[in-house]
Amino acid sequence: MSFFIKAVVDALQAVPAINSRIEGDDLVLSSAYDIGVAVGTERGLIVPVLRDCEKLSFAGIEAKLVHYAAKAREGKVSLEDLPGEEF
């Protein structure tokens, strides 16, 4: 999975318009590379977000994936772990 996440980050960096959002009439480019990864649990799927993936190594991404998968299966995922705007 870490190879896929690194490939996604590379693509987002190569084509910055993909990593953007529209606010009114403006196209706002994002400098964050936060990737949501679905984790299956007994109660269904949840999607914790791996923040700042561009700063992580392959091993760092794998460690975060294992951490979030364990939290999800134990029912301990917090709101900060899930997608949403950070202000």
C-alpha positions as CSV (number, residue, x, y, z in Angstrom):
1,M,0.0,0.0,0.0
2,S,2.9,2.4,0.7
3,F,4.0,2.2,-3.0
4,F,0.5,3.2,-4.1
5,I,0.3,6.1,-1.7
6,K,3.8,7.3,-2.8
7,A,2.6,7.1,-6.4
8,V,-0.5,9.1,-5.6
9,V,1.6,11.8,-3.9
10,D,4.0,11.9,-6.8
11,A,1.1,12.4,-9.2
12,L,-0.4,15.1,-7.1
13,Q,2.9,16.9,-7.0
14,A,3.4,16.6,-10.8
15,V,-0.1,18.0,-11.5
16,P,-0.9,20.4,-8.7
17,A,-4.4,21.3,-10.1
18,I,-5.5,17.8,-9.1
19,N,-4.8,18.6,-5.5
20,S,-7.1,21.6,-5.4
21,R,-10.6,22.7,-4.5
22,I,-12.9,25.4,-5.8
23,E,-14.0,28.2,-3.4
24,G,-16.4,30.5,-5.1
25,D,-14.7,31.6,-8.4
26,D,-11.2,30.7,-7.1
27,L,-9.1,27.5,-7.6
28,V,-7.3,26.9,-4.3
29,L,-4.2,24.7,-4.6
30,S,-3.3,22.6,-1.6
31,S,0.2,22.1,-0.4
32,A,-0.9,19.2,1.9
33,Y,-0.7,15.6,0.7
34,D,-3.2,13.9,3.0
35,I,-4.4,10.5,1.8
36,G,-7.5,8.7,3.1
37,V,-7.2,4.9,3.3
38,A,-10.3,2.8,3.9
39,V,-10.1,0.3,6.7
40,G,-12.6,-2.5,7.1
41,T,-14.0,-3.2,10.6
42,E,-16.8,-5.4,11.9
43,R,-19.1,-2.3,11.8
44,G,-18.1,-1.3,8.3
45,L,-15.5,0.9,6.5
46,I,-13.9,3.9,8.0
47,V,-11.4,6.2,6.3
48,P,-8.6,7.5,8.5
49,V,-6.4,10.1,6.9
50,L,-2.6,9.8,6.7
51,R,-1.4,13.4,7.0
52,D,1.7,14.8,5.2
53,C,2.4,11.7,3.2
54,E,5.0,13.6,1.2
55,K,7.2,13.7,4.3
56,L,6.9,10.0,5.1
57,S,9.2,7.2,4.0
58,F,7.7,3.9,2.7
59,A,8.3,2.4,6.2
60,G,6.7,5.5,7.8
61,I,3.6,5.1,5.7
62,E,3.3,1.3,6.5
63,A,3.7,2.1,10.2
64,K,0.9,4.6,10.1
65,L,-1.3,2.1,8.1
66,V,-0.8,-0.6,10.7
67,H,-1.4,1.9,13.5
68,Y,-4.7,3.2,12.0
69,A,-5.9,-0.4,11.1
70,A,-5.4,-1.4,14.7
71,K,-7.2,1.6,16.1
72,A,-10.0,1.1,13.7
73,R,-10.5,-2.6,14.6
74,E,-10.3,-1.7,18.3
75,G,-12.9,1.1,17.8
76,K,-10.5,3.8,19.0
77,V,-10.4,6.1,15.9
78,S,-10.9,9.7,16.9
79,L,-12.4,12.5,14.9
80,E,-8.9,13.9,14.2
81,D,-8.1,10.7,12.4
82,L,-10.9,11.1,9.9
83,P,-11.2,13.3,6.8
84,G,-12.1,17.0,7.1
85,E,-10.8,20.5,6.8
86,E,-8.1,21.5,9.2
87,F,-8.3,25.2,10.3
